[in-house]
């Protein structure tokens, strides 16, 4: 298991502290390029739970994403984050970003092999 980049852990901690929810980031994980915007874990969990609740088949899984931290705002403990929580994220494949509308991804910081600030997008120009 690799050791997470300390600077990336610091960025994730700033997002978790809810100082900013506008941080765009692009990461390489297992050879895949994922680009999008970071969200605090509690917000990410709430949004995933909302989507699941609206599904007839997946509704029961919504409870797994709700936690005391998701309801109470920022985490009470000051442990360093272990994951990045992306929303409006896309996996870049050739000239496509999948899904087109963006998805919700949870990525272990220890699995990130490269990263850059910003949201990569393709142009047809």
C-alpha positions in Angstrom: 0.0 0.0 0.0 1.4 3.4 -0.9 1.7 6.4 1.3 -0.6 9.2 0.3 0.9 12.5 -1.0 1.0 14.9 2.0 0.0 17.9 -0.1 -3.0 16.0 -1.5 -4.0 15.0 2.1 -3.8 18.7 3.1 -6.1 19.6 0.2 -8.6 16.9 1.1 -8.5 18.1 4.8 -9.3 21.7 3.6 -12.3 20.4 1.6 -13.4 18.3 4.7 -13.2 21.4 6.9 -15.7 22.9 4.4 -13.5 25.9 3.7 -14.2 25.2 0.0 -16.4 23.0 -2.0 -15.2 24.4 -5.3 -11.9 22.6 -5.6 -11.5 20.9 -8.9 -9.0 18.1 -9.1 -7.8 15.5 -11.6 -6.3 12.2 -10.4 -4.8 9.1 -11.9 -5.9 5.9 -10.1 -5.0 2.5 -11.5 -4.3 4.0 -14.9 -7.7 5.7 -15.1 -7.9 9.5 -15.2 -10.8 10.9 -13.1 -11.6 14.6 -13.1 -14.2 16.6 -11.1 -14.9 18.6 -8.1 -14.2 17.5 -4.5 -16.9 17.6 -1.8 -16.7 17.0 2.0 -17.5 13.4 2.8 -20.7 14.2 4.7 -22.1 16.2 1.8 -21.1 13.4 -0.6 -22.8 10.8 1.5 -26.0 12.8 1.7 -26.1 13.3 -2.1 -25.5 9.6 -2.8 -28.2 8.7 -0.2 -30.7 11.1 -1.9 -30.1 9.5 -5.3 -30.5 6.0 -3.9 -33.7 6.9 -2.0 -35.4 7.8 -5.2 -34.8 4.3 -6.7 -37.2 1.5 -6.2 -34.5 -1.1 -6.3 -31.7 0.7 -4.6 -33.6 2.6 -1.9 -32.7 0.3 0.9 -29.0 1.0 0.4 -29.5 4.8 1.1 -29.2 4.1 4.9 -25.7 2.8 4.4 -24.6 6.2 3.2 -26.1 8.1 6.0 -24.0 8.5 9.1 -24.0 10.7 12.2 -21.3 12.9 10.5 -23.6 13.3 7.4 -26.3 14.7 9.6 -24.2 16.9 11.9 -22.0 18.7 9.4 -18.2 18.7 9.7 -16.6 15.7 11.4 -15.9 16.2 15.1 -12.6 14.3 15.0 -9.5 15.8 13.4 -8.1 12.7 11.8 -6.5 13.2 8.3 -8.9 12.2 5.5 -8.3 8.8 3.8 -10.4 9.3 0.7 -11.3 11.9 -1.9 -15.0 12.4 -2.5 -15.8 13.6 -6.1 -19.0 14.9 -7.4 -19.6 16.1 -11.0 -16.7 13.7 -11.8 -15.9 11.9 -15.1 -13.6 9.1 -16.0 -11.7 10.3 -19.1 -11.6 7.8 -21.9 -10.1 9.0 -25.2 -12.1 12.1 -26.1 -15.0 11.2 -23.8 -15.8 11.9 -20.2 -18.0 9.2 -18.6 -20.7 9.7 -17.5 -21.3 12.9 -19.5 -23.3 14.5 -16.6 -20.7 13.5 -14.0 -20.8 10.9 -11.3 -20.0 10.4 -7.6 -16.7 8.7 -6.9 -14.9 7.8 -3.6 -11.2 7.3 -4.1 -8.6 6.2 -1.5 -5.9 8.8 -1.2 -3.3 5.9 -1.1 -4.4 4.8 -4.6 -3.7 8.1 -6.3 -0.5 7.8 -8.4 -0.7 11.3 -9.9 -2.8 14.4 -9.7 -3.2 18.0 -10.8 -5.4 20.9 -9.8 -8.2 21.6 -12.1 -10.9 19.8 -14.1 -9.7 18.4 -17.4 -12.1 18.6 -20.3 -11.8 18.1 -24.0 -12.6 20.5 -26.7 -13.8 19.7 -30.2 -11.7 22.5 -31.6 
